[in-house]
Amino acid sequence: MSTTPPPASNRRIPWEELPPRLRAEIERRLGSAVVVARTQTGGFSPGVAARLELADGGRAFVKAVSPVPNAVAPTIYRREGRIVPAMPASAPVPRLLFMHDDDPDGWVALAFEDVEGRQPAIPWQDSELDDVLEAMAALAADLTPSPLRPPLVADAAEAFGGADLSWASLVAAPNPGLDPWSTRHLAELAELEAAAGEAARGDTLLHFDLRADNMLMTNDGIRVVDWPHAHVGQAFVDLVWFAPSVAMQGGPRPQELIARYGPARDTEPTAADAVIAAVAAFFTVASLQPPPPGLPTLRAFQTAQAEVARAWLAERTGWR
């Protein structure tokens, strides 16, 4: 794996390139004209992500996306626009001000309270990682039992029961680009991931996509952003999703994070192995696909995470 991690970013559309009618509607709902718009670079969605300063002194963070070039992106924004308002006020999540979803060209815009903060430093600094792990544990405790339920959020067991991004899908339709280790152990990997759904079943609201670019370090703690993929399951599952990106971005190996994260420390090893296998499958199979429209950097990011996740699984299983 390269020593330089691929960027967790994509080309953003500047605020000024939004359709004029959409800018006018956002300003109307914010109650003031935008005087300064600063584009934010982290994240993959092919749309607008801007911190706005308003003529009346107010501020907001707005992100907006259309079906062009990625037809799925508006659906993801709509999901987040339903999930965030339903979260408890105690959760360290920026408050949603409004969702605009009746644009004739299919634009969806989300306006949040603006949070003064920064993403964790990359490469990871150990002190900041400790703060993040502590914040993740506190968040898991606060969101257990889950305040949100299906169908608003999916069950983690269902997420790991799908066939599209699984080792089983490669058994059914082999891919010549698959790495040698996975090819050698494909049947075993498919058998191991089959237990992931039951292993992930639980009662904690999970982010399901934790990475450095989905966190803001502030003077009063860590805020967690971008919640469209939230699921309900075991608290340790969020650590499994998080760990490959940490190692890829200069932090410790995943196995060390297990020992440092309370909700994961006592997880039954076979249950952890099953979920790690499913997460490794997601990143591996996704990385073998063509880039999604408008997201040219995503596959490289997934490829790097897949390499870490497979090495983690090889370490735990002893498979060579």
C-alpha positions in Angstrom: 0.0 0.0 0.0 1.2 3.5 -0.8 2.7 5.5 2.2 0.7 8.5 1.0 -3.1 7.8 1.6 -5.4 8.8 -1.2 -7.4 11.9 -0.5 -10.9 11.8 1.0 -12.1 14.5 -1.3 -13.6 15.3 -4.6 -14.1 18.4 -6.8 -16.7 20.5 -5.1 -19.1 22.9 -7.0 -18.6 26.5 -5.8 -21.6 28.1 -4.2 -21.7 30.6 -7.1 -22.3 27.8 -9.6 -25.6 26.7 -8.0 -28.7 27.6 -10.1 -29.7 31.2 -9.2 -33.2 30.1 -8.2 -31.7 27.6 -5.7 -29.3 30.1 -4.2 -32.2 32.6 -3.8 -34.4 29.9 -2.1 -31.6 29.0 0.3 -31.1 32.6 1.2 -34.8 33.1 1.7 -35.0 30.2 4.1 -31.9 31.4 5.9 -33.4 34.8 6.2 -30.5 36.7 4.9 -28.2 37.1 1.8 -25.0 35.2 1.5 -22.0 37.6 1.6 -19.1 35.0 1.9 -19.1 31.3 0.8 -16.1 29.1 1.6 -16.0 25.8 -0.2 -15.1 22.8 2.0 -13.0 20.1 0.4 -13.4 17.0 2.5 -15.8 14.2 1.4 -16.8 12.6 -1.9 -20.2 13.9 -3.0 -20.1 15.8 -6.3 -21.9 18.9 -5.2 -21.7 22.1 -3.1 -20.3 22.0 0.4 -19.9 25.6 1.7 -19.7 27.5 4.9 -21.8 30.6 4.5 -21.6 34.0 6.2 -24.8 36.0 6.0 -25.5 39.7 5.7 -27.2 39.7 9.1 -24.2 38.2 10.8 -25.5 34.6 10.8 -23.7 31.5 9.5 -24.7 28.2 8.1 -23.2 25.2 6.4 -25.0 24.2 3.2 -24.5 21.2 1.0 -26.4 20.6 -2.2 -26.4 18.0 -5.0 -28.3 17.2 -8.1 -28.9 14.0 -10.0 -26.1 15.0 -12.5 -23.6 13.5 -12.6 -24.6 11.0 -9.9 -28.2 10.0 -9.8 -27.9 8.3 -6.4 -26.5 11.3 -4.5 -29.8 13.2 -4.0 -31.3 10.0 -2.4 -28.4 9.9 0.1 -29.0 13.6 1.0 -32.7 13.0 1.5 -32.0 10.1 3.8 -29.7 12.3 5.9 -32.3 15.0 5.9 -34.8 12.6 7.6 -32.3 11.1 10.0 -30.6 14.1 11.5 -33.8 15.9 12.8 -34.8 12.7 14.5 -31.6 12.4 16.5 -31.6 13.4 20.2 -30.5 17.0 21.1 -27.7 15.4 23.3 -26.0 13.8 20.3 -22.9 15.8 19.1 -24.4 16.3 15.6 -24.8 19.6 13.9 -28.5 20.7 13.9 -30.3 20.6 10.6 -31.9 23.9 9.8 -33.9 22.8 6.8 -33.9 20.5 3.8 -35.0 21.9 0.4 -36.3 19.1 -1.9 -38.7 20.5 -4.5 -36.3 21.8 -7.1 -37.5 21.2 -10.7 -34.1 19.8 -11.7 -33.9 17.5 -8.7 -31.4 19.4 -6.5 -31.5 18.6 -2.8 -30.0 21.1 -0.4 -29.4 20.6 3.4 -28.6 23.6 5.6 -27.0 22.9 9.0 -25.8 25.1 11.8 -22.2 26.1 11.1 -19.7 24.5 13.5 -16.4 26.1 14.1 -13.9 23.2 14.0 -11.5 21.2 11.9 -11.0 17.7 10.8 -8.5 15.5 12.7 -4.9 16.0 11.6 -3.7 13.5 8.9 -1.4 11.6 9.5 -3.3 10.8 12.7 -1.9 12.1 16.0 -2.2 9.7 18.9 -3.7 12.3 21.3 -6.4 13.2 18.8 -7.1 9.6 18.1 -7.6 9.0 21.8 -10.1 11.9 21.8 -11.9 10.5 18.9 -12.2 7.0 20.4 -13.4 8.5 23.6 -16.0 10.5 21.8 -17.1 7.5 19.8 -17.6 5.5 23.0 -19.6 8.3 24.5 -21.7 8.6 21.4 -22.4 4.9 21.4 -23.5 5.0 25.0 -25.7 8.0 24.3 -27.3 6.3 21.3 -28.1 3.0 23.1 -30.9 2.1 22.9 -31.2 3.5 19.5 -33.5 6.6 19.3 -34.2 5.8 15.7 -35.8 2.6 14.3 -36.5 0.9 11.0 -37.6 1.9 8.5 -36.0 5.3 9.1 -32.7 3.5 9.6 -31.8 0.0 8.5 -30.8 -2.8 10.7 -27.0 -3.6 10.5 -27.9 -7.3 10.1 -29.6 -6.5 6.8 -26.7 -4.4 5.6 -24.4 -7.4 6.0 -26.9 -9.8 4.4 -26.8 -8.3 0.9 -25.1 -10.1 -1.9 -23.8 -7.3 -4.2 -20.6 -6.3 -2.3 -19.8 -9.6 -0.6 -17.3 -12.4 -0.9 -20.2 -14.6 -1.9 -20.8 -12.4 -5.0 -17.2 -13.2 -6.1 -17.8 -16.9 -5.6 -20.7 -16.6 -7.9 -19.0 -14.3 -10.4 -15.2 -14.4 -10.1 -13.3 -11.2 -10.8 -9.9 -11.5 -12.4 -8.7 -8.4 -10.6 -9.1 -10.0 -7.2 -5.9 -10.1 -5.1 -4.1 -13.4 -4.6 -4.8 -13.7 -0.9 -8.5 -13.3 -1.3 -8.5 -15.6 -4.3 -6.9 -18.4 -2.2 -9.3 -18.0 0.7 -12.5 -17.0 -1.2 -14.6 -19.9 0.0 -13.5 -19.4 3.6 -14.1 -15.7 3.4 -17.7 -16.2 2.1 -18.3 -18.7 4.9 -17.0 -16.3 7.5 -19.0 -13.3 6.3 -22.2 -15.3 6.4 -22.3 -14.9 10.2 -21.8 -11.1 10.0 -25.5 -10.2 10.0 -26.2 -12.0 13.3 -22.9 -10.8 14.8 -23.8 -7.1 14.0 -27.3 -7.3 15.4 -27.7 -4.9 18.4 -29.4 -1.8 19.7 -27.0 1.1 19.2 -27.5 3.7 16.5 -24.3 3.5 14.4 -22.9 6.0 12.0 -21.7 3.2 9.6 -19.2 5.5 7.8 -16.8 7.0 10.3 -13.7 8.5 8.9 -11.6 11.6 9.7 -13.4 13.6 7.1 -16.7 12.9 8.9 -15.5 14.5 12.2 -15.0 18.0 13.5 -12.7 18.8 16.4 -14.1 21.8 18.3 -13.4 23.6 21.5 -16.2 21.8 23.2 -15.7 18.3 21.9 -16.0 16.3 18.7 -19.0 16.7 16.3 -19.9 13.8 14.0 -21.3 14.7 10.6 -22.7 13.0 7.5 -25.3 10.5 8.8 -27.1 9.1 5.7 -25.8 5.6 6.3 -26.9 5.2 9.9 -27.9 1.7 11.0 -28.9 0.0 14.2 -26.5 -2.7 15.5 -23.7 -3.6 17.9 -21.5 -0.7 19.0 -18.2 -2.4 17.9 -19.3 -2.3 14.3 -18.5 1.4 13.9 -14.9 0.7 15.0 -14.6 -2.0 12.3 -15.7 0.5 9.7 -13.4 3.2 11.1 -10.2 1.2 11.7 -9.0 0.7 8.1 -9.1 4.4 7.3 -7.1 5.1 10.5 -4.3 2.8 9.5 -4.4 4.0 5.9 -4.0 7.6 7.1 -1.0 7.0 9.3 -2.6 5.7 12.5 -2.1 2.5 14.4 -3.1 -1.0 13.1 -6.7 -1.9 13.4 -6.0 -4.6 16.0 -4.6 -1.9 18.3 -7.8 0.1 18.0 -9.8 -2.9 19.1 -7.9 -2.8 22.4 -8.3 0.9 22.8 -12.0 1.1 22.2 -14.2 0.1 25.1 -17.3 -1.0 23.2 -15.1 -3.3 21.0 -12.7 -4.6 23.7 -14.9 -7.5 24.9 -16.4 -8.5 21.5 -16.5 -12.2 21.0 -13.6 -12.9 18.5 -15.6 -14.9 16.0 -18.3 -12.2 15.9 -15.6 -9.6 15.2 -14.0 -11.7 12.6 -17.3 -12.1 10.8 -18.0 -8.3 10.7 -14.4 -7.6 9.7 -14.8 -10.1 6.8 -18.0 -8.4 5.7 -16.3 -4.9 5.8 -13.3 -6.2 4.0 -15.6 -7.6 1.3 -17.4 -4.3 0.9 -14.2 -2.4 0.3 -12.6 -5.1 -1.8 -15.6 -5.7 -4.1 -16.4 -2.0 -4.4 -12.8 -1.2 -5.3 -13.0 -3.6 -8.3 -15.9 -1.7 -9.8 -15.7 1.3 -12.2 -15.7 4.7 -10.5 -19.3 5.9 -9.8 -20.3 8.9 -11.9 -18.9 12.1 -10.5 -16.8 10.3 -7.8 -13.4 9.7 -9.5 -11.4 9.5 -6.3 -13.6 7.0 -4.4 -12.2 3.8 -5.7 -8.6 4.6 -4.7 -9.8 5.4 -1.2 -11.7 2.1 -1.0 -8.8 0.2 -2.5 -6.5 1.4 0.3 -9.0 0.6 3.0 -9.5 -2.9 1.5 -5.8 -3.6 1.7 -5.8 -2.7 5.4 -9.0 -4.7 6.1 -7.7 -7.8 4.4 -4.3 -7.6 6.2 -6.3 -7.3 9.5 -8.3 -10.3 8.8 -5.3 -12.3 7.7 -3.6 -11.4 11.0 -6.6 -12.5 13.1 -7.3 -15.8 11.2 -3.7 -16.8 10.5 -4.6 -17.4 6.8 -1.6 -17.0 4.5 
